[in-house]
Amino acid sequence: MSTPGHWAILKPHKDLHLLVAVAQNTTHRICYLSDKQRQLETLKDDLPAIGWKENAKEPLIKVVETQTKQYFARKRKSFDIPLEFHGSQFQKTVWTGLMRVPFGDLLSYGDLASFIDKPKAARAVGGAVSACHHLIVVPCHRVIAGNGTIGGFGCNLHVKRLLLHVEGHEL
């Protein structure tokens, strides 16, 4: 028997749709919605032990919705949403490190590598950042290129610019 899980599409900002997936009082995904069908298939393939059903009224999904709307209204600078990280130990170290980067701060991949005590791992840090499944809550958008430009972003540069704008940056 599979563990019950719930997903919903949220719109915390007029220019952003998120796919949110939760199970066992933990958030497994908060990602930019680009291709609903493909992303739901990936979710089910990545976490097959969970029986996923659409349910926007799930209490934890409502918490994610409230907190992300507060973020876009500039009334929230950090989150207290329980997250489940699916990745290697190195990726989890990078994502946990990112969560310690304050609202509005920017750092390069090299800076983040040093921040997590892996100063020679900037490229690997970049790979871990792009593999994160928790948009906004794990602030991957705060990582920019070493030359001060916007750099890349796993889901969409428009989304990165939007998130940086919320935090007071125009790149």
N, C-alpha and C positions, 0 to 999 in steps of 0.2 A: 504494500500500500504506500502511495506516495505522500509526502508532506504537502499540505495545502499551501498554495502561494497565490498572491493576488497582484494584478498589475492594473495600471490605469494610465491614461494620457492626461497630462496636466498642462495648463497654459498659465504659468506664473507671470508672464510678460506678454504684451501684445505681439512681439516678434519671436516668440519662443514656445515650442511644444516640447514637453519632456515625456519620455517613457519611464515610469517608475514601477519597480517590482519589489515586493516585500514578501517575506515568509518567516514564520516563527519569531515575530516581533523584531525583525532585522531587515534592513534595506539592502537588497542585492544589486539593484541597478537604479541609477538616475542618469539617464542619457538623453542627448539631443535626439529628437525624433526626426529621422530623415526618410526612412522606409519602414513603415510600421510592420508589414508582413515579414520582411527579412529580419528585422530586429526581434520580433517575437519568436521566429524560428530559431535564431541564434540563442536567445534566452533559454528556450526549451532544450536545445542541443547542449548548451554549456552547463545547465543545471537540470538534468533529466530526472533526478529523484524528487523534484518538486512538481506537483500538479497545478499548473498555472491557470487561473481564471480571472477574467476581467471583473474588477470590483473597486470602483472609485470611492466607495464609502468605507473601505477598510480604514480603521483608525490611524494606523501608521502612515498610510498614503495621505490622509488628511493632514497629519503633522508635517509631512514633506511639503505639501501644497502650501500650508500656512507659512512655514519658515522660508520657503523660496519666494513667496509673494512679499514677505517682510524684507527680504534681502533686496529685491528689486525696488521696493519703496524706500530703501536706504534706512530701514528701521532695525536691521539685523546685520551684524558683522561676523558672526560665527554661528555654528549650528550645533545642536545637540540631538542629532538623529543617529540612532544605532546603525552602524554599517557592517556588512559582511564583505570582506575583501577576498576575491578569488584571483589568486596569482601566486607567483614565486615569493620566497622570503625576501629577496631583494626588492621586488616590486612593492611588497607590503611596507618595507622600510622606507622606500621613496614616498609612497602615498601618506604614510604616517608623518613623515617629515614635512610634507607639503601642508598638512593640516596645522602645523605649528607656524606657518608663514602668516603674519597678521594681515588683516583686511587692508587693502591699498598698497601693500608692499609689492615690489617686483624683484625678481632675481633671475639670473641666467641659469642654464643647465649646469654649468661649471660651479656656480655659487651653490646650487642645490646639492650637487655632488659633495662639495666641501661641508655643507651644512649637515649632511647625514654621515660624515666621516668617511667618505669614499671619493677623495679629491681627484682621482684619476679615472673616474667612471662617468664622465659627463655624457658620453654617447649612450651608455646603458641607462642612465637616468632619463635621457630623452625617450628611449624606448618604453620605459616604465610609465612615464608621464602619459604617453600617447595610448597606453593600454588600460588606463584607469576607467572604471565604469561608474564613477560617482561625480558627475558634472556638478559644478558650483560648490558642493559640500567639501569635496577634495579640490582645492583651488588650483588646478592645473593651469588655468588661464593666467596665473601670476608668474609663470615662467616664460621669459622672453629670450631672444637670441643674445649672445654675448656682446654683439655690437649695438644693442639697445633697440633694435627693430622688433616688430611683433613676433617674428619667428613663425613656427607652425602651430597647428592645433589639430588634434585627432578628429574632431567632428566637423568643424566649420570655422573659418576665420571670421565670418560675420558674428558668430556666437562669441568668439574670444573678444572681439572688439566691443560687443555689447556688454560683456561682463567686466571688461577693463573700464569701460565708460561708467558703469555703476560705481566703480571704486575710484573714480576720479582721474583716469588716464585716457589719453587720446593717442593711439599709436596707429 
